[in-house]
Amino acid sequence: MKKLDINWDGIVDSTGYLFSLAKSLACAVKNSPWPEYAEDIVATSGFAFRMWVSSDLCPSATSIWAFDSQKPWVENGGLICGYVGRYWDQEALEAERRLQAIDLIKKSIDRGVPAVAWDIGVPEWGLVTGYDDEREVLFTLSITGEGGEMPYGSLGKREIPILSVLTVVGRSEKPPQAILEGTMRLALQHLRGQEWSSANANGLAAYPALIRHFGDDFNPELSWNMEYFLGTFGALKYYAWKYFEKMAQAELAEIYKTVYEAWLNASVLKTSEDLSKQETRQKIASLLEEAYEKEKQAVEIMGSTVQEG
């Protein structure tokens, strides 16, 4: 048996809704031999720029994308990863992939690094922090902060039965400038809507898809859903700001500081004022419009700086 002492301390989550994969990834890296990458990785993997919004504001929209892109996205940030996954239409591979994933997890735990996995405690990403071969259980840390146990046989077969396990296994020595350029390419691909072709609005298109729910399409029954999207994507913008600031990209850092503050203020308004009042909803919509215009500027700057591909 081996169990790591892991918690969420030190991971910046300004709204309490930071995207669970980004939060889990940052925590795994923070507890690896390469903690200096922990804050950067949320941006350099592209997650600081990613937004998905469904027409009915279903929270699952944030979890419908190409899971197996995690490995190349995270490796853009200068780390080396292991990955095992399985989608819904790959049931014939279930047992094989689950055994591969458990092996990957155990090797990571033996190195002292938690593994990032899907559907841990709640149907979100969380951490696997240990294992017990004798009892055949994994020790887990949910995004909600609750520790738990999961039988080996339940991995990838819980509430939403797909498998996704990512581990951090090394550092690639990728130069900072190459990481920066790759980050901009990932950001452009997503913000321009080139990354995923689901029915959900993604990238910049997510803005009008969300803003309309604070206008003509307002439905008070979706109040928590609006809070979820504001908090989830707002918390990510902090990491874009801090990464560009660290990399001395002054113009982009200033843009994303404004973007982050707009999303954060919108999130605070949602949780502190009466959403049934049109004035409150208009304030939130105006803040999102401001962020929308700023991210359009960011796309123009990044597009003139790097070549996509």
Contacts in CASP RR format, 6 or more apart in sequence:
PFRMAT RR
TARGET T0000
AUTHOR 0000-0000-0000
METHOD contacts of the structure
MODEL  1
MKKLDINWDGIVDSTGYLFSLAKSLACAVKNSPWPEYAEDIVATSGFAFR
MWVSSDLCPSATSIWAFDSQKPWVENGGLICGYVGRYWDQEALEAERRLQ
AIDLIKKSIDRGVPAVAWDIGVPEWGLVTGYDDEREVLFTLSITGEGGEM
PYGSLGKREIPILSVLTVVGRSEKPPQAILEGTMRLALQHLRGQEWSSAN
ANGLAAYPALIRHFGDDFNPELSWNMEYFLGTFGALKYYAWKYFEKMAQA
ELAEIYKTVYEAWLNASVLKTSEDLSKQETRQKIASLLEEAYEKEKQAVE
IMGSTVQEG
1 130 0 8 1.000
1 131 0 8 1.000
1 132 0 8 1.000
1 133 0 8 1.000
1 134 0 8 1.000
1 135 0 8 1.000
2 109 0 8 1.000
2 110 0 8 1.000
2 130 0 8 1.000
2 131 0 8 1.000
2 132 0 8 1.000
3 129 0 8 1.000
3 130 0 8 1.000
3 131 0 8 1.000
3 132 0 8 1.000
3 139 0 8 1.000
4 31 0 8 1.000
4 109 0 8 1.000
4 112 0 8 1.000
4 113 0 8 1.000
4 114 0 8 1.000
4 129 0 8 1.000
4 130 0 8 1.000
6 27 0 8 1.000
6 31 0 8 1.000
6 114 0 8 1.000
6 127 0 8 1.000
6 129 0 8 1.000
6 141 0 8 1.000
7 141 0 8 1.000
7 145 0 8 1.000
8 23 0 8 1.000
8 27 0 8 1.000
8 141 0 8 1.000
8 145 0 8 1.000
10 30 0 8 1.000
11 18 0 8 1.000
11 23 0 8 1.000
11 26 0 8 1.000
11 27 0 8 1.000
11 30 0 8 1.000
11 38 0 8 1.000
12 18 0 8 1.000
12 39 0 8 1.000
12 235 0 8 1.000
12 238 0 8 1.000
12 239 0 8 1.000
13 23 0 8 1.000
13 235 0 8 1.000
14 234 0 8 1.000
14 235 0 8 1.000
14 238 0 8 1.000
14 264 0 8 1.000
15 230 0 8 1.000
15 231 0 8 1.000
15 232 0 8 1.000
15 234 0 8 1.000
15 235 0 8 1.000
15 264 0 8 1.000
15 267 0 8 1.000
16 231 0 8 1.000
16 235 0 8 1.000
17 227 0 8 1.000
17 228 0 8 1.000
17 230 0 8 1.000
17 231 0 8 1.000
17 232 0 8 1.000
17 234 0 8 1.000
17 235 0 8 1.000
17 267 0 8 1.000
18 231 0 8 1.000
18 232 0 8 1.000
18 235 0 8 1.000
18 236 0 8 1.000
19 47 0 8 1.000
19 50 0 8 1.000
19 62 0 8 1.000
19 232 0 8 1.000
19 233 0 8 1.000
19 235 0 8 1.000
19 236 0 8 1.000
20 124 0 8 1.000
20 125 0 8 1.000
20 126 0 8 1.000
20 143 0 8 1.000
21 47 0 8 1.000
21 70 0 8 1.000
21 116 0 8 1.000
21 125 0 8 1.000
22 42 0 8 1.000
22 45 0 8 1.000
22 47 0 8 1.000
22 48 0 8 1.000
22 236 0 8 1.000
22 239 0 8 1.000
23 125 0 8 1.000
23 143 0 8 1.000
24 116 0 8 1.000
24 125 0 8 1.000
24 126 0 8 1.000
24 127 0 8 1.000
24 143 0 8 1.000
25 41 0 8 1.000
25 42 0 8 1.000
25 45 0 8 1.000
25 47 0 8 1.000
25 74 0 8 1.000
25 116 0 8 1.000
25 166 0 8 1.000
26 38 0 8 1.000
26 39 0 8 1.000
26 41 0 8 1.000
26 42 0 8 1.000
27 38 0 8 1.000
27 114 0 8 1.000
27 127 0 8 1.000
28 113 0 8 1.000
28 114 0 8 1.000
28 115 0 8 1.000
28 116 0 8 1.000
28 127 0 8 1.000
28 166 0 8 1.000
28 167 0 8 1.000
28 168 0 8 1.000
29 35 0 8 1.000
29 37 0 8 1.000
29 38 0 8 1.000
29 41 0 8 1.000
29 79 0 8 1.000
29 168 0 8 1.000
30 38 0 8 1.000
31 112 0 8 1.000
31 113 0 8 1.000
31 114 0 8 1.000
32 112 0 8 1.000
32 113 0 8 1.000
32 168 0 8 1.000
32 170 0 8 1.000
33 113 0 8 1.000
33 170 0 8 1.000
33 171 0 8 1.000
34 79 0 8 1.000
34 168 0 8 1.000
34 170 0 8 1.000
34 171 0 8 1.000
37 44 0 8 1.000
37 77 0 8 1.000
37 78 0 8 1.000
37 79 0 8 1.000
37 171 0 8 1.000
39 239 0 8 1.000
39 242 0 8 1.000
39 243 0 8 1.000
40 77 0 8 1.000
40 179 0 8 1.000
40 243 0 8 1.000
40 246 0 8 1.000
41 74 0 8 1.000
41 77 0 8 1.000
41 79 0 8 1.000
42 48 0 8 1.000
42 236 0 8 1.000
42 239 0 8 1.000
42 243 0 8 1.000
43 49 0 8 1.000
43 183 0 8 1.000
43 239 0 8 1.000
43 240 0 8 1.000
43 242 0 8 1.000
43 243 0 8 1.000
43 244 0 8 1.000
44 76 0 8 1.000
44 77 0 8 1.000
44 78 0 8 1.000
44 179 0 8 1.000
44 182 0 8 1.000
44 183 0 8 1.000
44 243 0 8 1.000
45 70 0 8 1.000
45 73 0 8 1.000
45 74 0 8 1.000
45 76 0 8 1.000
45 77 0 8 1.000
45 186 0 8 1.000
46 73 0 8 1.000
46 76 0 8 1.000
46 183 0 8 1.000
46 186 0 8 1.000
46 187 0 8 1.000
46 190 0 8 1.000
47 73 0 8 1.000
47 236 0 8 1.000
47 239 0 8 1.000
48 187 0 8 1.000
48 236 0 8 1.000
48 237 0 8 1.000
48 238 0 8 1.000
48 239 0 8 1.000
48 240 0 8 1.000
48 243 0 8 1.000
49 186 0 8 1.000
49 187 0 8 1.000
49 190 0 8 1.000
49 191 0 8 1.000
49 203 0 8 1.000
49 236 0 8 1.000
49 240 0 8 1.000
50 65 0 8 1.000
50 190 0 8 1.000
50 195 0 8 1.000
50 202 0 8 1.000
50 203 0 8 1.000
50 236 0 8 1.000
51 190 0 8 1.000
51 202 0 8 1.000
51 203 0 8 1.000
51 206 0 8 1.000
51 207 0 8 1.000
51 233 0 8 1.000
52 61 0 8 1.000
52 62 0 8 1.000
52 64 0 8 1.000
52 65 0 8 1.000
52 196 0 8 1.000
52 198 0 8 1.000
52 200 0 8 1.000
52 201 0 8 1.000
52 202 0 8 1.000
52 203 0 8 1.000
52 206 0 8 1.000
53 61 0 8 1.000
53 200 0 8 1.000
53 201 0 8 1.000
53 202 0 8 1.000
53 206 0 8 1.000
53 209 0 8 1.000
53 210 0 8 1.000
53 229 0 8 1.000
54 60 0 8 1.000
54 61 0 8 1.000
54 199 0 8 1.000
54 200 0 8 1.000
54 201 0 8 1.000
54 209 0 8 1.000
55 199 0 8 1.000
55 200 0 8 1.000
55 201 0 8 1.000
55 209 0 8 1.000
56 222 0 8 1.000
57 210 0 8 1.000
57 213 0 8 1.000
57 222 0 8 1.000
57 225 0 8 1.000
57 226 0 8 1.000
57 228 0 8 1.000
57 229 0 8 1.000
58 225 0 8 1.000
59 225 0 8 1.000
59 228 0 8 1.000
59 229 0 8 1.000
61 200 0 8 1.000
62 229 0 8 1.000
62 232 0 8 1.000
63 123 0 8 1.000
63 124 0 8 1.000
63 160 0 8 1.000
64 198 0 8 1.000
64 200 0 8 1.000
65 195 0 8 1.000
65 196 0 8 1.000
65 198 0 8 1.000
66 195 0 8 1.000
66 196 0 8 1.000
67 85 0 8 1.000
67 87 0 8 1.000
67 118 0 8 1.000
67 162 0 8 1.000
67 164 0 8 1.000
68 83 0 8 1.000
68 85 0 8 1.000
69 195 0 8 1.000
70 81 0 8 1.000
70 83 0 8 1.000
70 164 0 8 1.000
70 166 0 8 1.000
71 81 0 8 1.000
71 82 0 8 1.000
71 83 0 8 1.000
71 166 0 8 1.000
73 186 0 8 1.000
74 81 0 8 1.000
74 166 0 8 1.000
74 168 0 8 1.000
75 81 0 8 1.000
75 172 0 8 1.000
76 174 0 8 1.000
76 179 0 8 1.000
76 182 0 8 1.000
76 183 0 8 1.000
76 186 0 8 1.000
77 174 0 8 1.000
77 179 0 8 1.000
77 183 0 8 1.000
78 171 0 8 1.000
78 172 0 8 1.000
78 173 0 8 1.000
78 174 0 8 1.000
78 179 0 8 1.000
79 168 0 8 1.000
79 170 0 8 1.000
79 171 0 8 1.000
79 172 0 8 1.000
80 168 0 8 1.000
80 169 0 8 1.000
80 170 0 8 1.000
80 171 0 8 1.000
80 172 0 8 1.000
81 166 0 8 1.000
81 167 0 8 1.000
81 168 0 8 1.000
81 169 0 8 1.000
82 104 0 8 1.000
82 166 0 8 1.000
82 167 0 8 1.000
82 168 0 8 1.000
82 169 0 8 1.000
83 104 0 8 1.000
83 164 0 8 1.000
83 165 0 8 1.000
83 166 0 8 1.000
83 167 0 8 1.000
84 97 0 8 1.000
84 100 0 8 1.000
84 101 0 8 1.000
84 104 0 8 1.000
84 163 0 8 1.000
84 165 0 8 1.000
85 97 0 8 1.000
85 101 0 8 1.000
85 162 0 8 1.000
85 163 0 8 1.000
85 164 0 8 1.000
85 165 0 8 1.000
86 93 0 8 1.000
86 94 0 8 1.000
86 97 0 8 1.000
86 98 0 8 1.000
86 156 0 8 1.000
86 162 0 8 1.000
86 163 0 8 1.000
87 162 0 8 1.000
88 161 0 8 1.000
88 162 0 8 1.000
90 97 0 8 1.000
94 156 0 8 1.000
94 157 0 8 1.000
94 163 0 8 1.000
97 163 0 8 1.000
98 152 0 8 1.000
98 153 0 8 1.000
98 155 0 8 1.000
98 156 0 8 1.000
98 157 0 8 1.000
98 163 0 8 1.000
101 117 0 8 1.000
101 155 0 8 1.000
101 156 0 8 1.000
101 163 0 8 1.000
101 165 0 8 1.000
102 131 0 8 1.000
102 138 0 8 1.000
102 152 0 8 1.000
102 155 0 8 1.000
104 115 0 8 1.000
104 165 0 8 1.000
104 167 0 8 1.000
105 115 0 8 1.000
105 117 0 8 1.000
105 128 0 8 1.000
105 130 0 8 1.000
105 131 0 8 1.000
105 138 0 8 1.000
105 165 0 8 1.000
105 167 0 8 1.000
106 131 0 8 1.000
106 133 0 8 1.000
107 167 0 8 1.000
107 169 0 8 1.000
108 114 0 8 1.000
108 115 0 8 1.000
108 167 0 8 1.000
108 168 0 8 1.000
108 169 0 8 1.000
109 115 0 8 1.000
109 128 0 8 1.000
109 129 0 8 1.000
109 130 0 8 1.000
109 131 0 8 1.000
111 169 0 8 1.000
113 167 0 8 1.000
113 168 0 8 1.000
114 127 0 8 1.000
114 128 0 8 1.000
114 129 0 8 1.000
114 130 0 8 1.000
114 141 0 8 1.000
115 127 0 8 1.000
115 128 0 8 1.000
115 165 0 8 1.000
115 166 0 8 1.000
115 167 0 8 1.000
116 125 0 8 1.000
116 126 0 8 1.000
116 127 0 8 1.000
116 128 0 8 1.000
116 165 0 8 1.000
116 166 0 8 1.000
116 167 0 8 1.000
117 125 0 8 1.000
117 126 0 8 1.000
117 127 0 8 1.000
117 128 0 8 1.000
117 140 0 8 1.000
117 155 0 8 1.000
117 164 0 8 1.000
117 165 0 8 1.000
117 166 0 8 1.000
118 124 0 8 1.000
118 125 0 8 1.000
118 126 0 8 1.000
118 156 0 8 1.000
118 160 0 8 1.000
118 162 0 8 1.000
118 163 0 8 1.000
118 164 0 8 1.000
118 165 0 8 1.000
119 156 0 8 1.000
119 158 0 8 1.000
119 159 0 8 1.000
119 160 0 8 1.000
119 161 0 8 1.000
119 162 0 8 1.000
120 126 0 8 1.000
120 127 0 8 1.000
120 128 0 8 1.000
120 140 0 8 1.000
120 141 0 8 1.000
120 142 0 8 1.000
120 143 0 8 1.000
120 150 0 8 1.000
121 140 0 8 1.000
121 142 0 8 1.000
121 144 0 8 1.000
121 146 0 8 1.000
121 148 0 8 1.000
121 150 0 8 1.000
121 158 0 8 1.000
122 142 0 8 1.000
122 143 0 8 1.000
122 144 0 8 1.000
122 159 0 8 1.000
123 158 0 8 1.000
123 159 0 8 1.000
123 160 0 8 1.000
124 142 0 8 1.000
124 143 0 8 1.000
125 143 0 8 1.000
125 164 0 8 1.000
126 140 0 8 1.000
126 141 0 8 1.000
126 142 0 8 1.000
126 143 0 8 1.000
127 140 0 8 1.000
127 141 0 8 1.000
128 138 0 8 1.000
128 139 0 8 1.000
128 140 0 8 1.000
128 141 0 8 1.000
128 150 0 8 1.000
128 165 0 8 1.000
129 139 0 8 1.000
129 140 0 8 1.000
129 141 0 8 1.000
129 147 0 8 1.000
130 138 0 8 1.000
130 139 0 8 1.000
131 137 0 8 1.000
131 138 0 8 1.000
131 139 0 8 1.000
132 139 0 8 1.000
136 151 0 8 1.000
136 152 0 8 1.000
136 153 0 8 1.000
137 149 0 8 1.000
137 150 0 8 1.000
137 151 0 8 1.000
137 152 0 8 1.000
138 149 0 8 1.000
138 150 0 8 1.000
138 151 0 8 1.000
138 152 0 8 1.000
138 155 0 8 1.000
139 147 0 8 1.000
139 148 0 8 1.000
139 149 0 8 1.000
140 147 0 8 1.000
140 148 0 8 1.000
140 149 0 8 1.000
140 150 0 8 1.000
141 147 0 8 1.000
141 148 0 8 1.000
142 148 0 8 1.000
150 158 0 8 1.000
155 163 0 8 1.000
155 165 0 8 1.000
156 162 0 8 1.000
156 163 0 8 1.000
156 164 0 8 1.000
176 247 0 8 1.000
180 247 0 8 1.000
180 249 0 8 1.000
181 305 0 8 1.000
181 306 0 8 1.000
182 306 0 8 1.000
183 243 0 8 1.000
184 302 0 8 1.000
184 303 0 8 1.000
184 305 0 8 1.000
184 306 0 8 1.000
185 306 0 8 1.000
185 307 0 8 1.000
185 308 0 8 1.000
185 309 0 8 1.000
187 240 0 8 1.000
187 298 0 8 1.000
187 299 0 8 1.000
187 302 0 8 1.000
188 194 0 8 1.000
188 299 0 8 1.000
188 302 0 8 1.000
188 303 0 8 1.000
188 306 0 8 1.000
188 308 0 8 1.000
189 195 0 8 1.000
189 308 0 8 1.000
190 202 0 8 1.000
190 203 0 8 1.000
191 203 0 8 1.000
191 204 0 8 1.000
191 295 0 8 1.000
191 298 0 8 1.000
191 299 0 8 1.000
192 203 0 8 1.000
192 204 0 8 1.000
192 299 0 8 1.000
193 202 0 8 1.000
193 203 0 8 1.000
193 204 0 8 1.000
193 205 0 8 1.000
195 202 0 8 1.000
195 203 0 8 1.000
196 202 0 8 1.000
201 208 0 8 1.000
201 209 0 8 1.000
204 292 0 8 1.000
204 295 0 8 1.000
204 296 0 8 1.000
204 299 0 8 1.000
206 233 0 8 1.000
207 288 0 8 1.000
207 289 0 8 1.000
207 291 0 8 1.000
207 292 0 8 1.000
207 295 0 8 1.000
208 292 0 8 1.000
210 226 0 8 1.000
210 229 0 8 1.000
210 230 0 8 1.000
210 288 0 8 1.000
211 285 0 8 1.000
211 288 0 8 1.000
211 289 0 8 1.000
211 292 0 8 1.000
213 219 0 8 1.000
213 222 0 8 1.000
213 226 0 8 1.000
214 226 0 8 1.000
214 281 0 8 1.000
214 282 0 8 1.000
214 284 0 8 1.000
214 285 0 8 1.000
214 288 0 8 1.000
215 281 0 8 1.000
215 282 0 8 1.000
215 285 0 8 1.000
218 281 0 8 1.000
220 275 0 8 1.000
220 276 0 8 1.000
223 275 0 8 1.000
226 270 0 8 1.000
226 275 0 8 1.000
227 267 0 8 1.000
227 270 0 8 1.000
227 271 0 8 1.000
230 263 0 8 1.000
230 266 0 8 1.000
230 267 0 8 1.000
230 270 0 8 1.000
230 284 0 8 1.000
231 263 0 8 1.000
231 267 0 8 1.000
233 263 0 8 1.000
234 260 0 8 1.000
234 263 0 8 1.000
234 264 0 8 1.000
234 266 0 8 1.000
234 267 0 8 1.000
237 256 0 8 1.000
237 259 0 8 1.000
237 260 0 8 1.000
237 263 0 8 1.000
237 264 0 8 1.000
237 291 0 8 1.000
238 260 0 8 1.000
238 264 0 8 1.000
240 256 0 8 1.000
240 259 0 8 1.000
240 260 0 8 1.000
241 253 0 8 1.000
241 256 0 8 1.000
241 257 0 8 1.000
241 259 0 8 1.000
241 260 0 8 1.000
244 252 0 8 1.000
244 253 0 8 1.000
244 256 0 8 1.000
245 253 0 8 1.000
245 257 0 8 1.000
251 301 0 8 1.000
252 298 0 8 1.000
252 301 0 8 1.000
252 302 0 8 1.000
255 294 0 8 1.000
255 295 0 8 1.000
255 297 0 8 1.000
255 298 0 8 1.000
255 301 0 8 1.000
256 294 0 8 1.000
256 298 0 8 1.000
258 290 0 8 1.000
258 291 0 8 1.000
258 294 0 8 1.000
259 291 0 8 1.000
259 294 0 8 1.000
259 295 0 8 1.000
259 298 0 8 1.000
262 287 0 8 1.000
262 288 0 8 1.000
262 290 0 8 1.000
262 291 0 8 1.000
262 294 0 8 1.000
263 287 0 8 1.000
263 288 0 8 1.000
263 291 0 8 1.000
265 287 0 8 1.000
266 283 0 8 1.000
266 284 0 8 1.000
266 287 0 8 1.000
266 288 0 8 1.000
266 291 0 8 1.000
269 280 0 8 1.000
269 283 0 8 1.000
269 284 0 8 1.000
269 287 0 8 1.000
270 284 0 8 1.000
273 280 0 8 1.000
273 283 0 8 1.000
274 280 0 8 1.000
275 281 0 8 1.000
END
